Amino acid sequence: MIATLQNPLALVGRILIALLFIPAGFGKISGFAGTVGYATSVGMPMPTVAVAVGLLIELLGGLALLFGFGTRIAALALAVFTLAASFFFHAYWALPADQQMMQQLLFFKNVAVTGGLLAFAAFGAGAWSVDGARFGR
Protein backbone atom coordinates (compact mmCIF):
# COMPACT_ATOMS: atom_id res chain seq x y z
CA MET A 1 0.00 0.00 0.00
CA ILE A 2 2.65 2.56 1.04
CA ALA A 3 4.82 1.61 -1.94
CA THR A 4 2.03 2.64 -4.30
CA LEU A 5 1.94 6.03 -2.59
CA GLN A 6 5.69 6.61 -2.87
CA ASN A 7 5.56 9.00 -5.84
CA PRO A 8 2.56 11.08 -4.74
CA LEU A 9 3.97 11.31 -1.20
CA ALA A 10 7.37 12.39 -2.55
CA LEU A 11 5.66 15.08 -4.64
CA VAL A 12 3.63 16.37 -1.70
CA GLY A 13 6.73 16.29 0.51
CA ARG A 14 8.73 18.30 -2.03
CA ILE A 15 5.93 20.86 -2.35
CA LEU A 16 5.55 21.28 1.40
CA ILE A 17 9.27 21.68 2.04
CA ALA A 18 9.66 24.04 -0.93
CA LEU A 19 6.95 26.22 0.66
CA LEU A 20 9.45 27.06 3.41
CA PHE A 21 12.20 28.19 1.09
CA ILE A 22 10.69 29.87 -1.99
CA PRO A 23 8.73 32.58 -0.12
CA ALA A 24 11.71 33.14 2.20
CA GLY A 25 13.96 33.69 -0.82
CA PHE A 26 11.53 36.20 -2.34
CA GLY A 27 11.22 37.87 1.07
CA LYS A 28 14.97 38.40 1.15
CA ILE A 29 14.77 40.15 -2.23
CA SER A 30 12.17 42.64 -1.05
CA GLY A 31 13.68 43.05 2.42
CA PHE A 32 17.36 42.62 1.62
CA ALA A 33 18.66 45.53 3.74
CA GLY A 34 16.59 44.48 6.75
CA THR A 35 17.76 40.89 6.46
CA VAL A 36 21.38 42.03 6.24
CA GLY A 37 20.83 44.17 9.33
CA TYR A 38 19.38 41.20 11.22
CA ALA A 39 22.23 38.93 10.07
CA THR A 40 24.69 41.56 11.29
CA SER A 41 22.96 41.74 14.68
CA VAL A 42 23.36 37.99 15.26
CA GLY A 43 27.07 38.07 14.39
CA MET A 44 26.97 36.42 10.99
CA PRO A 45 30.28 36.89 9.17
CA MET A 46 30.11 38.84 5.90
CA PRO A 47 26.37 39.39 6.33
CA THR A 48 25.71 40.94 2.91
CA VAL A 49 27.39 38.04 1.12
CA ALA A 50 25.79 35.50 3.45
CA VAL A 51 22.29 36.89 2.86
CA ALA A 52 22.84 36.98 -0.92
CA VAL A 53 24.04 33.37 -0.90
CA GLY A 54 21.15 32.39 1.37
CA LEU A 55 18.69 34.08 -0.97
CA LEU A 56 20.05 32.13 -3.95
CA ILE A 57 20.06 28.82 -2.08
CA GLU A 58 16.51 29.32 -0.82
CA LEU A 59 15.09 30.48 -4.13
CA LEU A 60 16.96 28.25 -6.58
CA GLY A 61 17.14 25.27 -4.24
CA GLY A 62 13.47 25.63 -3.33
CA LEU A 63 12.44 25.76 -6.99
CA ALA A 64 14.69 22.80 -7.82
CA LEU A 65 13.13 20.83 -4.98
CA LEU A 66 9.62 21.83 -6.03
CA PHE A 67 10.10 20.60 -9.59
CA GLY A 68 12.37 17.72 -8.67
CA PHE A 69 15.25 18.99 -10.79
CA GLY A 70 18.72 18.18 -9.44
CA THR A 71 16.87 17.18 -6.30
CA ARG A 72 19.67 15.41 -4.47
CA ILE A 73 22.08 18.33 -4.80
CA ALA A 74 19.39 20.94 -4.10
CA ALA A 75 18.21 19.06 -1.01
CA LEU A 76 21.76 18.71 0.28
CA ALA A 77 22.48 22.42 -0.25
CA LEU A 78 19.22 23.37 1.48
CA ALA A 79 20.01 20.98 4.36
CA VAL A 80 23.45 22.50 4.96
CA PHE A 81 22.02 26.02 4.67
CA THR A 82 19.14 25.27 7.06
CA LEU A 83 21.34 23.73 9.71
CA ALA A 84 23.96 26.50 9.49
CA ALA A 85 21.33 29.26 9.60
CA SER A 86 19.75 27.64 12.66
CA PHE A 87 22.90 28.16 14.71
CA PHE A 88 22.88 31.88 13.96
CA PHE A 89 19.19 32.74 13.95
CA HIS A 90 17.80 30.34 16.55
CA ALA A 91 20.61 30.22 19.13
CA TYR A 92 18.26 29.57 22.04
CA TRP A 93 21.15 28.55 24.32
CA ALA A 94 22.47 32.13 24.25
CA LEU A 95 19.19 33.65 25.46
CA PRO A 96 17.83 34.14 28.97
CA ALA A 97 15.80 31.13 30.13
CA ASP A 98 12.49 32.98 29.82
CA GLN A 99 13.18 33.69 26.11
CA GLN A 100 14.48 30.29 25.03
CA MET A 101 11.29 28.34 24.35
CA MET A 102 10.30 29.78 20.94
CA GLN A 103 13.84 29.83 19.57
CA GLN A 104 14.41 26.27 20.78
CA LEU A 105 11.22 25.19 19.01
CA LEU A 106 12.34 26.90 15.78
CA PHE A 107 15.84 25.43 16.07
CA PHE A 108 14.55 21.88 16.36
CA LYS A 109 11.94 22.46 13.63
CA ASN A 110 14.87 23.33 11.38
CA VAL A 111 16.72 20.20 12.51
CA ALA A 112 13.65 18.17 11.49
CA VAL A 113 13.43 19.97 8.12
CA THR A 114 17.12 19.16 7.63
CA GLY A 115 16.26 15.50 8.22
CA GLY A 116 13.56 15.61 5.55
CA LEU A 117 15.94 17.28 3.12
CA LEU A 118 18.60 14.64 3.78
CA ALA A 119 16.03 11.96 2.95
CA PHE A 120 15.44 13.63 -0.43
CA ALA A 121 19.21 13.87 -0.90
CA ALA A 122 19.49 10.14 -0.21
CA PHE A 123 16.47 8.82 -2.12
CA GLY A 124 15.77 11.45 -4.77
CA ALA A 125 12.58 13.14 -5.90
CA GLY A 126 10.55 10.15 -7.02
CA ALA A 127 9.11 9.43 -10.45
CA TRP A 128 6.79 12.46 -10.47
CA SER A 129 9.62 14.93 -11.05
CA VAL A 130 11.91 16.33 -13.70
CA ASP A 131 14.63 13.99 -12.41
CA GLY A 132 12.24 11.05 -12.69
CA ALA A 133 11.40 11.94 -16.28
CA ARG A 134 15.06 12.47 -17.20
CA PHE A 135 16.45 9.35 -15.54
CA GLY A 136 13.45 7.01 -15.69
CA ARG A 137 13.04 6.64 -11.93
Contact map, one row per residue, 1 for C-alpha under 8 A:
11111000000000000000000000000000000000000000000000000000000000000000000000000000000000000000000000000000000000000000000000000000000000000
11111100000000000000000000000000000000000000000000000000000000000000000000000000000000000000000000000000000000000000000000000000000000000
11111100000000000000000000000000000000000000000000000000000000000000000000000000000000000000000000000000000000000000000000000000000000000
11111110000000000000000000000000000000000000000000000000000000000000000000000000000000000000000000000000000000000000000000000000000000000
11111111100000000000000000000000000000000000000000000000000000000000000000000000000000000000000000000000000000000000000000000000000000000
01111111110000000000000000000000000000000000000000000000000000000000000000000000000000000000000000000000000000000000000000000100000000000
00011111111000000000000000000000000000000000000000000000000000000000000000000000000000000000000000000000000000000000000000000111000000000
00001111111100000000000000000000000000000000000000000000000000000000000000000000000000000000000000000000000000000000000000000001000000000
00001111111110000000000000000000000000000000000000000000000000000000000000000000000000000000000000000000000000000000000000000000000000000
00000111111111000000000000000000000000000000000000000000000000000000000000000000000000000000000000000000000000000000000000001101000000000
00000011111111100000000000000000000000000000000000000000000000000100000000000000000000000000000000000000000000000000000000001101100000000
00000001111111110000000000000000000000000000000000000000000000000000000000000000000000000000000000000000000000000000000000000000000000000
00000000111111111000000000000000000000000000000000000000000000000000000000000000000000000000000000000000000000000000000000000000000000000
00000000011111111100000000000000000000000000000000000000000000001101000000000000000000000000000000000000000000000000000000001000000000000
00000000001111111110000000000000000000000000000000000000000000001100000000000000000000000000000000000000000000000000000000000000000000000
00000000000111111111000000000000000000000000000000000000000000000000000000000000000000000000000000000000000000000000000000000000000000000
00000000000011111111100000000000000000000000000000000000000001000000000000000000000000000000000000000000000000001000000000000000000000000
00000000000001111111110000000000000000000000000000000000000001101100000000000000000000000000000000000000000000000000000000000000000000000
00000000000000111111111000000000000000000000000000000000000001000000000000000000000000000000000000000000000000000000000000000000000000000
00000000000000011111111100000000000000000000000000000000000001000000000000000000000000000000000000000000000000000000000000000000000000000
00000000000000001111111110000000000000000000000000000000011011000000000000000000000000000000000000000000000000000000000000000000000000000
00000000000000000111111111000000000000000000000000000000011101100000000000000000000000000000000000000000000000000000000000000000000000000
00000000000000000011111111100000000000000000000000000000001000000000000000000000000000000000000000000000000000000000000000000000000000000
00000000000000000001111111110000000000000000000000000010011000000000000000000000000000000000000000000000000000000000000000000000000000000
00000000000000000000111111111000000000000000000000000111111000000000000000000000000000000000000000000000000000000000000000000000000000000
00000000000000000000011111111100000000000000000000000010001000000000000000000000000000000000000000000000000000000000000000000000000000000
00000000000000000000001111111111000000000000000000000000000000000000000000000000000000000000000000000000000000000000000000000000000000000
00000000000000000000000111111111001000000000000000100010000000000000000000000000000000000000000000000000000000000000000000000000000000000
00000000000000000000000011111111000000000000000000000010000000000000000000000000000000000000000000000000000000000000000000000000000000000
00000000000000000000000001111111000000000000000000000000000000000000000000000000000000000000000000000000000000000000000000000000000000000
00000000000000000000000000111111111000000000000000000000000000000000000000000000000000000000000000000000000000000000000000000000000000000
00000000000000000000000000111111111100000000000000100000000000000000000000000000000000000000000000000000000000000000000000000000000000000
00000000000000000000000000000011111110000000000000000000000000000000000000000000000000000000000000000000000000000000000000000000000000000
00000000000000000000000000000011111111000000000000000000000000000000000000000000000000000000000000000000000000000000000000000000000000000
00000000000000000000000000010011111111100000000000100000000000000000000000000000000000000000000000000000000000000000000000000000000000000
00000000000000000000000000000001111111110000001100100000000000000000000000000000000000000000000000000000000000000000000000000000000000000
00000000000000000000000000000000111111111000001000000000000000000000000000000000000000000000000000000000000000000000000000000000000000000
00000000000000000000000000000000011111111100000000000000000000000000000000000000000000000000000000000000000000000000000000000000000000000
00000000000000000000000000000000001111111111001000100000000000000000000000000000000000001000000000000000000000000000000000000000000000000
00000000000000000000000000000000000111111111101000000000000000000000000000000000000000000000000000000000000000000000000000000000000000000
00000000000000000000000000000000000011111111000000000000000000000000000000000000000000000000000000000000000000000000000000000000000000000
00000000000000000000000000000000000001111111000000000000000000000000000000000000000000011000000000000000000000000000000000000000000000000
00000000000000000000000000000000000000111111100000000000000000000000000000000000000000010000000000000000000000000000000000000000000000000
00000000000000000000000000000000000000111111111001000000000000000000000000000000000000010000000000000000000000000000000000000000000000000
00000000000000000000000000000000000000010011111001000000000000000000000000000000000000000000000000000000000000000000000000000000000000000
00000000000000000000000000000000000000000001111111000000000000000000000000000000000000000000000000000000000000000000000000000000000000000
00000000000000000000000000000000000110110001111111100000000000000000000000000000000000000000000000000000000000000000000000000000000000000
00000000000000000000000000000000000100000000011111110000000000000000000000000000000000000000000000000000000000000000000000000000000000000
00000000000000000000000000000000000000000000011111111000000000000000000000000000000000000000000000000000000000000000000000000000000000000
00000000000000000000000000000000000000000001111111111100000000000000000000000000000000000000000000000000000000000000000000000000000000000
00000000000000000000000000010001001100100000001111111110000000000000000000000000000000000000000000000000000000000000000000000000000000000
00000000000000000000000000000000000000000000000111111111000000000000000000000000000000000000000000000000000000000000000000000000000000000
00000000000000000000000000000000000000000000000011111111100000000000000000000000000000000000000000000000000000000000000000000000000000000
00000000000000000000000010000000000000000000000001111111110000000000000000000000100000000000000000000000000000000000000000000000000000000
00000000000000000000000111011000000000000000000000111111111000000000000000000000000000000000000000000000000000000000000000000000000000000
00000000000000000000000010000000000000000000000000011111111110000000000000000000000000000000000000000000000000000000000000000000000000000
00000000000000000000000010000000000000000000000000001111111111000000000000001100100000000000000000000000000000000000000000000000000000000
00000000000000000000110110000000000000000000000000000111111111000000000000000100000000000000000000000000000000000000000000000000000000000
00000000000000000000111111000000000000000000000000000011111111100000000000000000000000000000000000000000000000000000000000000000000000000
00000000000000000000010000000000000000000000000000000001111111110000000000000000000000000000000000000000000000000000000000000000000000000
00000000000000000000100000000000000000000000000000000001111111111000000001101100000000000000000000000000000000000000000000000000000000000
00000000000000001111110000000000000000000000000000000000111111111100000001000100000000000000000000000000000000000000000000000000000000000
00000000000000000100010000000000000000000000000000000000001111111110000000000000000000000000000000000000000000000000000000000000000000000
00000000000000000000000000000000000000000000000000000000000111111111111001000000000000000000000000000000000000000000000000000000000000000
00000000000001100100000000000000000000000000000000000000000011111111111001100000000000000000000000000000000000000000000000001000000000000
00000000001001100100000000000000000000000000000000000000000001111111100000000000000000000000000000000000000000000000000000000000000000000
00000000000000000000000000000000000000000000000000000000000000111111100000000000000000000000000000000000000000000000000000000000110000000
00000000000001000000000000000000000000000000000000000000000000011111111000000000000000000000000000000000000000000000000000001101111100000
00000000000000000000000000000000000000000000000000000000000000011111111000000000000000000000000000000000000000000000000000000000111000000
00000000000000000000000000000000000000000000000000000000000000011001111111000000000000000000000000000000000000000000000000000000001000000
00000000000000000000000000000000000000000000000000000000000000011001111111100000000000000000000000000000000000000000000110011000001000000
00000000000000000000000000000000000000000000000000000000000000000000011111110000000000000000000000000000000000000000000111111000000000000
00000000000000000000000000000000000000000000000000000000000000000000011111111000000000000000000000000000000000000000000010000000000000000
00000000000000000000000000000000000000000000000000000000000011011000011111111100000000000000000000000000000000000000000010000000000000000
00000000000000000000000000000000000000000000000000000000000010001000001111111110000000000000000000000000000000000000110110000000000000000
00000000000000000000000000000000000000000000000000000000000000000000000111111111000000000000000000000000000000000000110010000000000000000
00000000000000000000000000000000000000000000000000000000100010000000000011111111100000000000000000000000000000000000000000000000000000000
00000000000000000000000000000000000000000000000000000000110011000000000001111111110000000000000000000000000000000100100000000000000000000
00000000000000000000000000000000000000000000000000000000000000000000000000111111111000000000000000000000000000001110110000000000000000000
00000000000000000000000000000000000000000000000000000000000000000000000000011111111100000000000000000000000000000100000000000000000000000
00000000000000000000000000000000000000000000000000000100100000000000000000001111111110000000000000000000000000000000000000000000000000000
00000000000000000000000000000000000000000000000000000000000000000000000000000111111111000000000000000000000001101100000000000000000000000
00000000000000000000000000000000000000000000000000000000000000000000000000000011111111100000000000000000000001100100000000000000000000000
00000000000000000000000000000000000000000000000000000000000000000000000000000001111111110000000000000000000000000000000000000000000000000
00000000000000000000000000000000000000000000000000000000000000000000000000000000111111111100000000000000000000000000000000000000000000000
00000000000000000000000000000000000000000000000000000000000000000000000000000000011111111110000000000000001001000000000000000000000000000
00000000000000000000000000000000000000000000000000000000000000000000000000000000001111111110000000000000001000000000000000000000000000000
00000000000000000000000000000000000000000111000000000000000000000000000000000000000111111110000000000000000000000000000000000000000000000
00000000000000000000000000000000000000100100000000000000000000000000000000000000000011111110000000000000000000000000000000000000000000000
00000000000000000000000000000000000000000000000000000000000000000000000000000000000011111111000000000011011000000000000000000000000000000
00000000000000000000000000000000000000000000000000000000000000000000000000000000000001111111111000000011001000000000000000000000000000000
00000000000000000000000000000000000000000000000000000000000000000000000000000000000000000111111000111011001000000000000000000000000000000
00000000000000000000000000000000000000000000000000000000000000000000000000000000000000000011111100010001000000000000000000000000000000000
00000000000000000000000000000000000000000000000000000000000000000000000000000000000000000011111100000000000000000000000000000000000000000
00000000000000000000000000000000000000000000000000000000000000000000000000000000000000000011111110110000000000000000000000000000000000000
00000000000000000000000000000000000000000000000000000000000000000000000000000000000000000000111111110000000000000000000000000000000000000
00000000000000000000000000000000000000000000000000000000000000000000000000000000000000000000001111111000000000000000000000000000000000000
00000000000000000000000000000000000000000000000000000000000000000000000000000000000000000000000111111000000000000000000000000000000000000
00000000000000000000000000000000000000000000000000000000000000000000000000000000000000000001001111111110000000000000000000000000000000000
00000000000000000000000000000000000000000000000000000000000000000000000000000000000000000001101111111111000000000000000000000000000000000
00000000000000000000000000000000000000000000000000000000000000000000000000000000000000000001000011111111100000000000000000000000000000000
00000000000000000000000000000000000000000000000000000000000000000000000000000000000000000000000000111111110000000000000000000000000000000
00000000000000000000000000000000000000000000000000000000000000000000000000000000000000000111000000111111111000000000000000000000000000000
00000000000000000000000000000000000000000000000000000000000000000000000000000000000000000111100000011111111100000000000000000000000000000
00000000000000000000000000000000000000000000000000000000000000000000000000000000000000000000000000001111111110000000000000000000000000000
00000000000000000000000000000000000000000000000000000000000000000000000000000000000000000100000000000111111111000000000000000000000000000
00000000000000000000000000000000000000000000000000000000000000000000000000000000000001100111000000000011111111100000000000000000000000000
00000000000000000000000000000000000000000000000000000000000000000000000000000000000000000000000000000001111111110000000000000000000000000
00000000000000000000000000000000000000000000000000000000000000000000000000000000000000000000000000000000111111111000000000000000000000000
00000000000000000000000000000000000000000000000000000000000000000000000000000000011001000000000000000000011111111100000000000000000000000
00000000000000000000000000000000000000000000000000000000000000000000000000000000011000000000000000000000001111111110000000000000000000000
00000000000000000000000000000000000000000000000000000000000000000000000000000000000000000000000000000000000111111111000000000000000000000
00000000000000001000000000000000000000000000000000000000000000000000000000000010010000000000000000000000000011111111100000000000000000000
00000000000000000000000000000000000000000000000000000000000000000000000000000111011000000000000000000000000001111111110000000000000000000
00000000000000000000000000000000000000000000000000000000000000000000000000000010000000000000000000000000000000111111111000000000000000000
00000000000000000000000000000000000000000000000000000000000000000000000000000000000000000000000000000000000000011111111100000000000000000
00000000000000000000000000000000000000000000000000000000000000000000000000110110000000000000000000000000000000001111111110000000000000000
00000000000000000000000000000000000000000000000000000000000000000000000000110010000000000000000000000000000000000111111111000000000000000
00000000000000000000000000000000000000000000000000000000000000000000000000000000000000000000000000000000000000000011111111110000000000000
00000000000000000000000000000000000000000000000000000000000000000000001100100000000000000000000000000000000000000001111111111000000000000
00000000000000000000000000000000000000000000000000000000000000000000001111110000000000000000000000000000000000000000111111110000000000000
00000000000000000000000000000000000000000000000000000000000000000000000100000000000000000000000000000000000000000000011111110000000000000
00000000000000000000000000000000000000000000000000000000000000000000000100000000000000000000000000000000000000000000001111111100000000000
00000000000000000000000000000000000000000000000000000000000000000000001100000000000000000000000000000000000000000000001111111100000000000
00000000011001000000000000000000000000000000000000000000000000001001001100000000000000000000000000000000000000000000000100111111101100000
00000110011000000000000000000000000000000000000000000000000000000001000000000000000000000000000000000000000000000000000000111111101100001
00000010000000000000000000000000000000000000000000000000000000000000000000000000000000000000000000000000000000000000000000001111101110011
00000011011000000000000000000000000000000000000000000000000000000001000000000000000000000000000000000000000000000000000000001111110110000
00000000001000000000000000000000000000000000000000000000000000000011100000000000000000000000000000000000000000000000000000001111111110000
00000000000000000000000000000000000000000000000000000000000000000011100000000000000000000000000000000000000000000000000000000001111111000
00000000000000000000000000000000000000000000000000000000000000000001111000000000000000000000000000000000000000000000000000001110111111111
00000000000000000000000000000000000000000000000000000000000000000001000000000000000000000000000000000000000000000000000000001111111111111
00000000000000000000000000000000000000000000000000000000000000000000000000000000000000000000000000000000000000000000000000000011111111111
00000000000000000000000000000000000000000000000000000000000000000000000000000000000000000000000000000000000000000000000000000000011111110
00000000000000000000000000000000000000000000000000000000000000000000000000000000000000000000000000000000000000000000000000000000001111111
00000000000000000000000000000000000000000000000000000000000000000000000000000000000000000000000000000000000000000000000000000010001111111
00000000000000000000000000000000000000000000000000000000000000000000000000000000000000000000000000000000000000000000000000000110001110111
